[in-house]
């Protein structure tokens, strides 16, 4: 896996799982849905022979969370997209609502 700063490290599905679980803390998302999302990321990582950008992993997680839980999606997006203020949350929430229509 290639980190945002260019460093390389082995892909670690347990780190993806931990990040998703933290994002979904106290949310009504079944554990098998988390398993499925992590498996999707794993398939993408191993399908690319372990050379996958951290940004790509984040995009896959973000897409999966959009379908699982909107609050979890916004929590993850706030870190992944580096929100700076409440306006960023509002814009992303509005975009999410528009996509759901």
C-alpha positions in Angstrom: 0.0 0.0 0.0 1.2 3.5 -0.8 0.5 6.1 1.9 -0.4 9.7 1.0 3.2 10.8 1.8 4.6 8.2 -0.6 5.7 5.7 2.0 5.0 2.1 1.3 3.8 -0.5 3.8 2.0 -3.8 3.6 -1.7 -3.7 3.3 -3.3 -4.5 6.6 -7.0 -5.4 6.6 -7.1 -5.1 10.4 -6.3 -1.4 10.2 -9.2 -0.9 7.7 -11.5 -2.9 10.0 -10.5 -0.8 13.1 -11.0 2.5 11.2 -14.5 1.4 10.0 -15.4 0.2 13.5 -14.3 3.5 15.0 -16.3 5.4 12.4 -19.4 3.3 13.0 -19.1 3.3 16.9 -22.6 3.5 18.4 -24.3 3.2 15.0 -26.8 0.5 14.1 -24.7 -1.3 11.5 -24.5 -5.1 11.6 -21.0 -6.7 12.0 -21.5 -8.7 8.8 -21.9 -5.5 6.9 -18.6 -4.3 8.3 -17.1 -7.7 7.3 -18.4 -7.2 3.7 -16.9 -3.7 3.5 -13.5 -4.9 4.7 -13.7 -7.8 2.3 -14.4 -5.4 -0.6 -11.3 -3.4 0.3 -9.2 -6.6 0.7 -10.3 -7.7 -2.8 -9.3 -4.4 -4.3 -5.9 -4.4 -2.5 -5.0 -7.9 -3.4 -6.3 -7.6 -6.9 -3.8 -4.8 -7.4 -1.1 -7.1 -6.1 -0.9 -5.2 -2.8 0.1 -1.9 -4.5 -2.9 0.3 -3.7 -3.0 3.9 -2.8 -4.3 4.9 0.6 -6.6 7.3 -1.2 -8.1 4.4 -3.2 -8.7 2.5 0.1 -10.4 5.6 1.5 -12.6 6.0 -1.5 -13.7 2.4 -1.4 -14.5 2.7 2.3 -16.4 6.0 1.7 -18.5 4.4 -1.0 -19.3 1.4 1.2 -20.2 3.7 4.2 -22.5 5.7 2.0 -24.7 2.6 1.5 -24.4 1.5 5.2 -24.8 4.5 7.3 -25.0 8.2 6.5 -23.6 9.3 9.9 -20.7 6.9 9.5 -20.1 8.2 6.0 -19.9 11.8 7.3 -17.6 10.9 10.1 -15.2 9.1 7.7 -15.5 11.8 5.1 -14.6 14.5 7.7 -11.2 12.8 8.1 -10.7 11.4 4.6 -11.6 14.8 2.9 -10.0 16.8 5.7 -13.0 19.0 6.6 -12.0 22.3 8.0 -15.2 23.6 9.5 -18.9 22.9 10.0 -19.6 24.3 6.5 -17.7 21.3 5.0 -20.0 19.0 6.9 -23.0 20.8 5.7 -21.9 20.7 2.1 -21.1 17.0 2.2 -24.4 16.3 3.9 -26.3 18.2 1.2 -24.4 16.4 -1.5 -25.2 13.1 0.2 -28.9 14.0 0.4 -29.0 15.0 -3.3 -27.4 11.6 -4.3 -30.0 9.7 -2.3 -32.9 11.3 -4.2 
